[in-house]
Amino acid sequence: MSKTIAIFGFGPGLGMGTARRFGREGFRVAVIGRDPDKARRHADELIADGIEAAPFPADVTAAAQIEDVIARIETSFGPIDVAMHGAAGEMVNRIPSTLDVDIPSLGIPFALKLHSPILMTRALAAGMVERGDGALLFSSGASERHPLPYLSNFGIALAAQRGYLRQLEVELRGTGVYVGLLNIGVLIGGSKAERIVDEHPELVPAELEIVRMGNDELGDCYWRMYTERDTGELDVGFVD
């Protein structure tokens, strides 16, 4: 019987690359995004590639909507075997300096990269543990690993996310539920961020070396993490 992957915060970069990789392995894909039209377009693109997919519009930062969308997915596709959280912020949500960090500037980063992963986990982990199988996959970025003042509010949120996931991974060992964090130190091919950077290079500090990676390659990384389950974290694209 086919398995289901639900991608929370589906985008044209990481989400699409992951969906295609798992879809080639026979997974059904639940496309979860806030914009119904975009979710439908992404699902249609996957269907055109021969992958079973459907859109499930929802705001992944809202607890009630996460619970509702999971219920809708399970009605259509059955239990969720793999959940990937790929929601990311917009360029307009960043701040220019660490000195500018205040409580309001942390609202969106924490909602996207800490609160939403916790909500997703709380909604799915118990069922996966009961079935003795499942995977919870998450994404992080360079600003948690390397000080990037112009992304400092997101770096703080990503550090909090990593702390939560490290504890979660320890507690779920031996249950059959895998927890994996992909630390992404690249500009993702096909992503909205890549398009914005190409159109407005002035948004990125001139001295910053940008490494790019195709979204299909990142999908391969998630597939390897899911199938091998030999590490709780995988780093890609970081330049020391």
Disulfide bonds with the S-S distance in Angstrom:
none
